[in-house]
Amino acid sequence: MTDSQDTGTAASALGSAQAGEAPLASAEAPDAAPATTAATPSAEAPATAAAPADGNPVAPAPAGARTAAEVVTPEIAARLTRGVVSSGGRTANHTPFTGEKLADLPESSPEDVATAFERARAAQERWAKVPLRQRAAVLLRFHDLVLRRQAEVLDLIQLETGKARLHAHEEVLAVAVTARHYGRKAPAYLRPKRHTGVVPTLTKVTELRQPRGVIGQIAPWNYPFELSVGDALPAFVAGNAVVMKPDTETALTALWAREQLIEAGLPEDLWQVVIGEGPVVGPAVVAHADYVSFTGSTRTGREVAQGAAARLVGVSLELGGKNAMLVLADADVEKAAAGAVRGCFSSAGQLCISIERLYVHESVADDFLQRFAARTKAMRLGNSLAYGADMGSLVGERQLETVTRHVEEAVAKGAELIAGGRPRPDIGPLFYEPTILDGVQAPMAVCGEETFGPVVSVYRFRDEDEAVALANATPYGLNSSVWTKDGRRGRAVAARMRTGTVNVNESYAAGYGSVQSPMGGMGDSGLGRRHGSEGILKYTEGQTVAQQRLMPLAPSFGLTDEKYAQLMTRSLRAMKAFRLR
């Protein structure tokens, strides 16, 4: 994530369903409802700019749309925020669609963070004694609640992030898959494991997994559902408590997740939420945590890691990326062009694993670029709380400034604008068209810096060695994508990529959604992994219990020191001969 992404919490956390789904207020929102209940952010914020004649089309808003004020009422905001630890401070969040205020929110102080950790520690001691299968059952009930009430959280995600509804639905899918996975697999991941002792039969060894205690979680704004509760679920089932600082602008989504998880059976005090400015609240979270989970910019991640290291506390960091997609000579160009649209412009490019660099074999580059540009120019932009738009808004002014600066500088230095390249204030204050740049070269900022917006640069290559070298020529290593008709060839190229996940004939969803496998970054893209065994074991401490039986590991039964040493030497040779591990 780019540093400019840390909106709502200052530049640094440490010192710098269908159109017409039921409203949030409903207790049981159905999967589909009459089209007359669909929502748009505000009926009082009409566009003031004219749409360009050759610009991306606008997705029509459904009739009878509700406003943001109707979706997030003061009563709903009060219900969701009553769990925030606050001694009286107040703040607010806003919708990127129009800039209007969504809700007044409680604001936390460093003293409130300390209080949250005290409550969480008391709850964690009780929770750790709950049988593991009972803890896992909470996740499975939560899974069902999320799918049943997805219309509620889809509204919140859209209003707080500005993304299209289909992209918001990706978060619902990701959370449900994670809840199911750890709800089913946590007992296997965490069960006591028997190991061979130093002397077989005489030494009985068991590996236990003990919860770390209270996890400090700092969650970003771009995927406020998946990157809040999605990362917290394995921590809870492992027996931990969580004190989470969501981004202020997307706090309601995380608080909705907390409400559902409590209904599913999670003790209320086990998940504490604090809200406030990053330089104020972030250091306090790190200062009290037994382990820190952070998703955000590389710069802020370094600060989080330094704060945790000073206390000898572990961290998991998913950070920035400048992700590459390789289109090989034998790729299905039409499928690759469709995949590039998904990879580059989902959530308006504000996705840590989205594609910002496209390397295309020179033999298919013109054909690919023509198809990709046509698809990109046809994308429908929209701000309705309904399915139909292909892309939504950027989240804040700093994101818009970064995108604008990268594109304008590249064009001024000779890059060719193939598609997009302009804001769309006729739709909303932070909309920017999906943009393709050709002829990008260093030292253009867009060449090496993470843009974190709907902008991609296209480069041509002659052979696979060159493509792999170019793709790996970055300090980042989060995600990459390879397109080819030959699956074996694609996997071979993938194995040479220096990224934590590589997708063959998909952009990012295949790797990210396969939750039995680890996901994370190499190099400046972070430390640690989410998903799979690593995603839950990181929230535990490994403990070895070794029981010695019959005789000690020392001279006994009348053996002299020398005779004991000779006996142990012969034993070691025998164990090697019998292939003991």
ROMIFI-130649 format. One line per 3 residues: number of its first residue (from 1); for each residue y negated, x, z of C-alpha. Coordinates in pm, 1 decimal, m for minus. Layout:
NUM> Y:X:Z; ...
//
This chain:
1> 0.0:0.0:0.0; m345.9:118.3:m78.5; m586.4:195.2:204.1
4> m816.4:m73.8:76.7; m539.2:m315.2:153.7; m606.4:m306.4:526.4
7> m839.4:m606.2:506.1; m899.0:m812.4:814.1; m799.3:m529.0:1045.3
10> m1048.9:m261.7:930.1; m961.1:29.3:707.4; m713.7:169.3:960.2
13> m489.4:8.6:1216.2; m566.9:295.5:1452.8; m928.1:381.2:1407.9
16> m1070.9:305.5:1095.5; 934.6:m2670.8:m338.7; 746.7:m2866.9:m588.2
19> 399.5:m2969.5:m679.9; 300.8:m3212.6:m411.3; 500.8:m3090.1:m114.9
22> 440.3:m3247.8:221.4; 148.8:m3130.0:439.4; 175.8:m2875.1:717.9
25> 124.6:m3137.3:982.0; 458.4:m3302.6:906.5; 745.2:m3217.4:1137.7
28> 1007.0:m3220.1:862.9; 851.6:m3149.4:524.0; 1089.2:m3253.4:243.4
31> 1171.7:m3017.4:m38.9; 993.0:m3242.7:m284.2; 730.9:m3511.2:m240.7
34> 519.9:m3732.1:m467.4; 287.7:m3538.4:m694.5; m12.5:m3716.8:m548.0
37> 3.8:m3503.0:m232.9; m36.8:m3165.8:m401.7; m310.7:m2943.4:m267.6
40> m594.0:m2722.3:m385.1; m796.5:m2500.0:m155.0; m1114.7:m2701.7:m155.4
43> m1258.6:m2997.2:m337.9; m1602.0:m2872.4:m231.0; m1589.4:m2533.5:m403.3
46> m1635.1:m2597.5:m774.9; m1635.4:m2304.2:m1014.4; m1983.9:m2188.7:m1108.7
49> m1900.2:m1950.5:m1393.8; m1783.3:m2039.0:m1740.6; m1433.2:m1938.7:m1846.3
52> m1425.5:m1675.9:m2124.3; m1309.3:m1816.3:m2454.2; m1040.8:m1551.2:m2495.9
55> m942.8:m1521.7:m2131.0; m619.2:m1611.6:m1956.7; m565.7:m1987.1:m1943.7
58> m612.7:m2178.0:m1620.0; m323.1:m2375.1:m1475.1; m434.4:m2737.2:m1436.3
61> m461.4:m2865.7:m1081.1; m247.8:m3173.0:m1011.1; m419.0:m3502.0:m944.1
64> m482.8:m3610.6:m585.3; m505.7:m3259.5:m451.8; m572.9:m3202.6:m83.3
67> m823.8:m2949.6:47.7; m767.6:m2648.9:269.7; m933.7:m2839.1:553.6
70> m673.2:m3111.9:517.1; m388.7:m2862.7:525.7; m513.7:m2649.6:816.0
73> m667.5:m2896.9:1059.6; m811.7:m2785.7:1394.8; m513.0:m2948.8:1562.1
76> m265.1:m2748.9:1354.6; m456.2:m2426.6:1411.2; m460.4:m2489.9:1785.6
79> m87.0:m2562.9:1785.9; 3.4:m2247.5:1598.5; m229.5:m2015.3:1790.6
82> m147.7:m2125.0:2144.0; 102.4:m1839.8:2168.1; m158.7:m1569.8:2096.6
85> m236.6:m1353.0:2398.8; m613.5:m1367.3:2439.0; m859.0:m1359.8:2725.6
88> m1117.2:m1565.3:2540.8; m1235.7:m1377.3:2233.7; m1264.7:m1562.6:1904.4
91> m1237.2:m1466.7:1538.5; m1154.8:m1649.2:1214.4; m960.4:m1619.1:890.1
94> m1047.3:m1728.4:535.6; m881.5:m1827.3:211.6; m920.7:m1589.8:m85.6
97> m918.3:m1887.8:m320.7; m1271.8:m1988.3:m223.8; m1384.1:m1766.9:62.9
100> m1410.9:m2063.2:299.6; m1300.3:m2039.3:661.0; m951.3:m2164.6:733.5
103> m933.5:m2157.8:1111.3; m1087.2:m2029.4:1431.2; m844.3:m1789.7:1596.8
106> m807.1:m1633.7:1940.8; m891.8:m1263.8:1948.8; m708.0:m1012.5:2165.9
109> m838.9:m712.9:2359.2; m652.4:m394.3:2457.4; m603.0:m552.1:2799.1
112> m445.3:m853.3:2628.6; m207.7:m619.0:2445.2; m98.5:m473.4:2779.6
115> m40.0:m824.7:2910.0; 164.4:m910.5:2601.8; 389.4:m608.9:2657.9
118> 437.3:m702.6:3025.0; 551.2:m1051.9:2929.7; 769.8:m920.6:2651.5
121> 943.5:m667.7:2879.0; 1031.6:m932.8:3132.9; 1170.9:m1157.7:2860.1
124> 1359.9:m871.1:2695.3; 1555.9:m788.9:3010.1; 1693.0:m1143.1:3014.7
127> 1745.6:m1161.3:2638.0; 1951.4:m842.5:2625.5; 2205.9:m1009.1:2856.0
130> 2257.7:m1300.8:2614.6; 2585.6:m1254.5:2420.9; 2527.0:m1106.8:2076.9
133> 2680.9:m1399.0:1890.1; 2446.5:m1639.8:2066.3; 2150.0:m1427.0:1963.4
136> 2278.5:m1422.8:1605.7; 2313.8:m1801.8:1605.9; 1936.6:m1829.2:1658.5
139> 1882.1:m1657.2:1324.2; 2115.7:m1895.7:1144.5; 1935.1:m2198.9:1285.4
142> 1604.1:m2041.9:1187.1; 1741.2:m1996.7:833.5; 1796.6:m2371.3:806.8
145> 1454.8:m2461.0:947.6; 1278.2:m2232.1:700.8; 1452.3:m2384.0:400.2
148> 1400.3:m2738.2:527.9; 1030.3:m2693.2:603.0; 938.0:m2448.2:332.3
151> 655.6:m2667.1:202.4; 462.1:m2602.7:522.1; 479.2:m2225.7:504.8
154> 422.2:m2218.8:127.5; 86.9:m2389.7:184.2; m6.3:m2136.4:449.8
157> 101.4:m1833.7:247.2; m99.0:m1949.9:m51.5; m409.0:m2034.3:147.0
160> m405.4:m1705.6:338.5; m312.4:m1469.0:53.4; m429.9:m1648.4:m260.9
163> m98.8:m1594.5:m437.9; 71.5:m1833.8:m678.5; 324.1:m2069.7:m522.0
166> 624.6:m1917.8:m700.2; 529.2:m1578.2:m558.4; 490.1:m1734.1:m213.6
169> 839.6:m1874.5:m255.6; 972.4:m1520.5:m292.6; 884.0:m1476.1:74.0
172> 1080.0:m1785.1:172.4; 1382.0:m1655.4:m15.6; 1353.1:m1307.9:137.7
175> 1326.3:m1438.3:494.1; 1615.4:m1680.3:451.2; 1839.9:m1409.6:304.4
178> 1751.7:m1170.3:588.1; 1814.6:m1434.6:854.1; 2150.8:m1520.1:703.3
181> 2252.3:m1157.8:666.6; 2177.1:m1047.3:1020.9; 2293.0:m1380.3:1160.1
184> 2634.9:m1307.2:1008.4; 2653.9:m927.6:1014.8; 2477.0:m828.4:1337.1
187> 2795.2:m855.5:1548.8; 2969.0:m611.0:1314.4; 2673.7:m372.1:1297.6
190> 2632.7:m364.4:1675.5; 2988.6:m392.5:1804.6; 3121.5:m108.8:2022.3
193> 3295.7:152.2:1809.5; 3586.9:370.8:1913.9; 3578.2:739.0:1821.0
196> 3819.2:1026.2:1855.3; 3738.1:1228.4:2166.2; 3723.2:1603.9:2201.1
199> 4090.9:1596.4:2310.8; 4277.8:1303.3:2149.0; 4441.4:1062.8:2399.2
202> 4284.1:1252.8:2690.5; 3924.0:1167.1:2597.9; 3841.9:802.4:2525.3
205> 3505.0:760.4:2349.4; 3308.3:444.0:2277.6; 2976.4:422.2:2092.3
208> 2743.7:148.4:2217.4; 2416.8:27.9:2067.3; 2150.6:m44.4:2328.4
211> 1823.9:m223.3:2245.5; 1514.6:m3.4:2251.0; 1312.9:m252.2:2456.3
214> 986.2:m386.4:2313.8; 909.9:m322.5:1946.6; 545.9:m286.2:1846.8
217> 502.7:m435.4:1500.6; 191.6:m405.4:1283.1; 228.9:m637.8:984.4
220> 21.5:m643.9:662.0; m148.7:m927.3:481.5; 17.5:m915.2:141.8
223> 355.9:m1065.3:240.2; 268.2:m1226.2:575.0; 593.1:m1421.0:613.2
226> 851.1:m1166.9:495.6; 683.3:m859.6:644.1; 629.2:m1024.8:983.4
229> 933.2:m1228.0:1080.7; 1155.4:m1064.4:818.3; 1115.2:m730.3:994.6
232> 1135.2:m885.2:1341.9; 1466.4:m1069.0:1295.2; 1695.1:m763.6:1323.8
235> 1493.7:m645.2:1624.8; 1551.5:m975.5:1802.7; 1921.1:m1000.8:1731.0
238> 1964.2:m641.1:1851.0; 1833.6:m751.9:2191.4; 1467.8:m644.3:2170.9
241> 1138.2:m818.5:2226.9; 848.8:m786.0:1978.9; 473.2:m758.8:2022.7
244> 325.7:m813.7:1678.6; m22.6:m763.3:1541.6; m49.1:m956.0:1214.8
247> m344.4:m914.3:986.1; m614.6:m1152.3:1105.3; m654.7:m1309.8:762.2
250> m285.1:m1404.9:743.7; m208.9:m1473.9:1109.6; m127.4:m1842.7:1066.4
253> 173.0:m1768.5:847.2; 322.2:m1533.5:1106.0; 249.6:m1781.1:1384.9
256> 425.9:m2056.9:1189.4; 730.6:m1831.8:1169.8; 715.5:m1777.0:1546.0
259> 701.6:m2151.5:1607.1; 1014.0:m2210.9:1397.2; 1204.1:m1925.2:1558.1
262> 1127.7:m2060.2:1904.8; 1254.4:m2401.2:1798.9; 1569.5:m2228.1:1674.6
265> 1630.1:m2095.9:2026.3; 1430.1:m1773.1:2066.0; 1275.2:m1747.6:2414.8
268> 902.1:m1804.7:2378.9; 790.0:m1491.2:2563.6; 1017.9:m1269.5:2358.1
271> 777.2:m1271.6:2061.3; 420.8:m1195.6:2165.7; 136.4:m1205.6:1913.2
274> m199.0:m1030.5:1942.8; m482.3:m1069.9:1692.7; m780.6:m845.3:1644.3
277> m950.0:m560.1:1463.3; m720.8:m273.5:1373.3; m917.3:3.2:1550.7
280> m916.7:m207.5:1868.6; m570.0:m361.7:1880.7; m362.4:m122.9:1671.1
283> m378.4:180.7:1903.4; m294.2:m37.2:2201.7; 19.3:m168.2:2031.3
286> 135.0:185.8:1952.4; 45.8:302.5:2304.0; 280.7:53.8:2472.1
289> 568.3:19.7:2226.4; 918.7:159.8:2267.1; 942.8:175.2:1885.5
292> 686.5:101.1:1613.5; 743.5:m89.7:1290.1; 454.0:m55.6:1045.9
295> 395.7:m165.6:688.2; 69.3:m66.1:523.5; m118.5:220.9:366.0
298> m0.5:581.1:369.1; m319.0:695.0:540.4; m283.3:449.4:825.8
301> 89.6:516.4:843.5; 20.0:881.9:916.4; m204.6:779.5:1206.1
304> 58.1:542.0:1341.4; 320.7:816.4:1320.0; 95.0:1063.5:1502.3
307> 27.5:814.2:1780.7; 396.4:738.9:1821.7; 496.6:1105.9:1805.4
310> 261.4:1190.5:2091.2; 471.5:956.5:2306.4; 807.3:1061.0:2152.4
313> 849.1:708.1:2019.2; 1030.3:637.2:1693.1; 868.5:471.3:1393.3
316> 962.2:292.4:1074.5; 696.0:312.5:803.4; 688.3:140.4:466.4
319> 380.7:277.1:294.2; 220.7:310.1:m48.5; 364.5:342.8:m395.0
322> 274.2:419.7:m755.0; 590.9:266.8:m892.9; 719.6:340.6:m1242.8
325> 920.1:140.1:m1493.3; 1114.1:317.0:m1770.1; 1192.5:134.5:m2094.9
328> 1457.8:341.8:m2271.8; 1509.8:351.7:m2649.2; 1806.0:110.8:m2637.3
331> 1641.8:m146.1:m2406.9; 1623.3:m515.0:m2493.4; 1250.6:m512.3:m2561.0
334> 1197.3:m884.6:m2508.4; 1372.4:m882.8:m2171.1; 1189.7:m567.3:m2071.5
337> 853.4:m725.4:m2156.8; 936.6:m1030.8:m1944.7; 1051.2:m802.9:m1663.1
340> 731.3:m603.3:m1682.8; 525.6:m919.2:m1632.9; 722.5:m995.8:m1317.3
343> 709.1:m637.6:m1199.0; 340.2:m577.4:m1259.4; 173.3:m907.3:m1177.2
346> 371.6:m1080.8:m902.8; 133.5:m1160.8:m616.7; m144.6:m1028.7:m842.9
349> 7.2:m680.9:m818.0; m47.4:m673.8:m440.7; 313.0:m582.5:m371.5
352> 415.5:m241.8:m239.5; 706.6:m225.7:m483.9; 526.1:m362.5:m790.2
355> 499.3:m159.6:m1111.4; 177.0:29.7:m1187.4; 310.0:280.7:m1445.6
358> 505.9:187.5:m1757.3; 688.5:464.9:m1947.2; 815.3:340.4:m2283.7
361> 1018.5:530.9:m2541.2; 802.5:601.6:m2843.9; 1052.8:436.6:m3080.2
364> 1005.0:95.1:m2916.0; 659.7:135.6:m2763.8; 462.5:m61.0:m3023.0
367> 709.9:m349.6:m3026.2; 726.3:m357.7:m2647.9; 351.2:m340.0:m2602.6
370> 292.5:m623.4:m2848.8; 537.6:m850.2:m2666.5; 416.1:m746.2:m2322.4
373> 52.4:m802.4:m2413.3; 125.5:m1146.3:m2558.8; 305.0:m1253.1:m2242.7
376> 30.4:m1111.3:m2023.4; m249.8:m1286.1:m2211.3; m61.2:m1616.3:m2185.6
379> m31.1:m1602.8:m1806.6; m187.0:m1903.0:m1637.4; m418.8:m1832.1:m1345.9
382> m462.3:m2093.3:m1076.3; m558.2:m2179.3:m719.7; m367.0:m2500.7:m659.5
385> m115.7:m2543.9:m381.1; 146.6:m2638.3:m635.3; 384.3:m2472.0:m874.8
388> 257.1:m2401.8:m1226.0; 28.2:m2098.1:m1201.8; 168.0:m1762.1:m1309.1
391> m72.1:m1559.0:m1097.4; m316.4:m1619.4:m816.6; m606.1:m1436.1:m659.3
394> m670.1:m1097.9:m507.7; m698.7:m1115.1:m131.1; m1036.1:m958.2:m57.6
397> m1352.8:m794.5:m181.8; m1218.0:m443.4:m131.8; m917.6:m515.9:m349.1
400> m1143.6:m654.6:m621.7; m1369.0:m349.4:m595.2; m1075.9:m109.3:m629.1
403> m931.8:m292.9:m928.2; m1270.9:m311.5:m1099.5; m1344.4:57.1:m1034.3
406> m1009.2:175.8:m1165.0; m1031.2:m29.4:m1483.8; m1396.4:41.6:m1564.0
409> m1360.2:414.8:m1502.3; m1049.2:436.5:m1721.2; m1217.1:252.0:m2009.4
412> m1532.0:464.1:m1975.9; m1318.3:779.5:m2004.9; m1133.7:663.3:m2314.5
415> m850.4:434.0:m2209.6; m787.5:130.2:m2429.5; m793.0:m215.9:m2279.6
418> m493.7:m406.5:m2421.1; m524.1:m718.5:m2204.9; m740.8:m849.2:m1921.9
421> m992.4:m616.3:m1766.1; m1234.6:m865.9:m1616.9; m1286.2:m1085.9:m1311.2
424> m1256.5:m1463.9:m1334.5; m1516.4:m1617.5:m1104.4; m1474.5:m1945.5:m1293.6
427> m1146.4:m1988.3:m1101.1; m1239.3:m1826.1:m770.4; m1443.2:m1538.5:m629.1
430> m1153.5:m1288.8:m620.2; m960.5:m1366.8:m937.4; m903.2:m1084.8:m1186.3
433> m709.6:m1109.5:m1510.2; m375.1:m930.6:m1545.5; m466.3:m603.5:m1711.6
436> m287.6:m353.9:m1939.0; m434.7:m10.0:m2008.0; m319.1:231.0:m2279.1
439> m423.3:592.6:m2319.5; m463.7:658.4:m1947.5; m484.5:1026.6:m1851.9
442> m566.3:1237.5:m1550.0; m814.0:1259.3:m1384.8; m866.4:883.1:m1423.7
445> m821.4:731.7:m1077.1; m582.3:466.6:m1207.7; m349.9:743.6:m1325.2
448> m250.8:865.5:m979.5; m406.2:642.2:m714.7; m239.5:322.8:m601.0
451> m442.3:31.3:m739.9; m261.8:m249.6:m560.4; m379.6:m509.6:m805.4
454> m287.7:m665.5:m1142.6; m331.1:m342.1:m1342.9; m67.5:m135.8:m1522.7
457> m96.8:177.7:m1739.6; 133.7:232.6:m2038.6; 259.8:579.0:m2136.8
460> 494.1:689.5:m2417.9; 777.2:941.1:m2387.9; 1024.0:1112.2:m2626.9
463> 1338.0:1168.2:m2417.7; 1485.3:1062.9:m2084.5; 1430.9:1400.0:m1916.2
466> 1059.6:1372.3:m1989.8; 1049.1:1012.1:m1865.4; 1223.9:1094.9:m1537.6
469> 997.8:1394.5:m1479.9; 685.7:1187.0:m1541.1; 806.1:904.0:m1319.6
472> 882.8:1147.7:m1037.2; 551.8:1333.0:m1071.1; 390.1:1155.1:m775.0
475> 391.4:1204.9:m398.5; 509.6:844.7:m364.4; 870.5:733.2:m386.3
478> 909.9:364.5:m307.2; 1051.7:172.4:m605.6; 1128.2:221.0:m973.4
481> 1285.1:33.4:m1262.7; 1500.7:133.4:m1560.8; 1566.8:m84.0:m1866.4
484> 1858.7:m22.2:m2103.6; 2145.3:m213.1:m2262.4; 2388.2:49.7:m2132.7
487> 2453.9:m15.8:m1765.1; 2624.3:318.5:m1705.2; 2335.0:501.7:m1864.4
490> 2088.0:302.4:m1656.8; 2265.1:386.7:m1332.7; 2277.9:755.2:m1427.9
493> 1902.1:760.4:m1490.3; 1846.6:563.2:m1169.9; 2028.1:828.0:m966.6
496> 1769.3:1083.4:m1083.7; 1471.4:879.2:m966.4; 1309.4:989.7:m641.1
499> 1253.3:642.4:m501.9; 1413.9:448.8:m220.0; 1513.4:163.4:m450.3
502> 1581.4:167.0:m823.4; 1637.1:m151.2:m1023.9; 1827.2:m146.1:m1353.2
505> 1716.9:m427.2:m1586.8; 1504.8:m585.8:m1315.2; 1171.2:m481.7:m1169.2
508> 1203.4:m506.6:m791.1; 1377.6:m825.5:m677.0; 1735.8:m708.5:m732.7
511> 1699.4:m407.8:m505.0; 1483.5:m574.2:m243.0; 1691.5:m890.4:m226.7
514> 2021.8:m706.1:m181.8; 1981.6:m697.5:194.7; 2314.5:m531.0:273.2
517> 2163.3:m214.1:123.1; 1875.5:m9.7:269.9; 1522.3:m43.0:138.1
520> 1240.6:204.5:203.3; 1044.3:496.0:66.7; 1068.8:868.1:3.2
523> 781.5:1115.6:31.3; 444.3:954.6:99.8; 601.9:609.3:75.7
526> 732.6:621.3:429.3; 1004.7:678.2:684.5; 1305.1:469.4:778.5
529> 1461.0:170.9:609.9; 1472.7:m205.1:640.1; 1783.2:m408.5:550.4
532> 2149.3:m322.2:588.6; 2286.4:m128.2:883.0; 1984.1:103.2:896.2
535> 1750.9:m195.9:922.1; 1904.3:m305.0:1252.3; 2034.6:19.5:1400.4
538> 1681.0:162.4:1399.8; 1598.9:m94.5:1668.5; 1874.1:42.2:1893.1
541> 1958.2:357.9:2083.7; 2303.6:500.8:2026.1; 2488.7:556.2:2351.7
544> 2816.3:747.1:2384.6; 3048.5:662.9:2674.8; 3323.8:926.4:2710.0
547> 3603.3:875.6:2960.9; 3820.4:1174.3:3044.1; 4177.0:1095.8:3152.2
550> 4472.5:1281.0:3310.4; 4315.7:1628.8:3314.4; 3963.3:1772.0:3309.6
553> 3809.7:1982.3:3037.2; 3839.3:2288.8:3253.6; 4114.5:2518.4:3384.7
556> 4361.9:2312.0:3588.3; 4729.3:2293.2:3690.0; 4718.7:2658.5:3783.3
559> 4587.8:2788.0:3448.4; 4372.6:3094.9:3461.0; 4048.7:3099.3:3264.6
562> 4215.2:3312.3:2997.7; 4521.1:3085.3:2969.5; 4293.1:2780.4:2946.9
565> 4094.2:2942.5:2665.9; 4415.5:3024.9:2479.2; 4541.3:2665.5:2521.1
568> 4219.8:2520.2:2385.2; 4223.0:2762.5:2092.2; 4576.7:2655.2:1995.4
571> 4476.6:2289.6:2035.3; 4182.8:2326.0:1798.7; 4401.8:2491.0:1536.0
574> 4656.9:2214.5:1567.6; 4391.4:1943.7:1532.0; 4267.1:2103.2:1210.4
577> 4624.2:2128.3:1078.3; 4679.4:1759.3:1151.7; 4349.6:1678.3:972.8
580> 4187.5:1526.3:1277.2; 3817.5:1464.7:1231.4
//
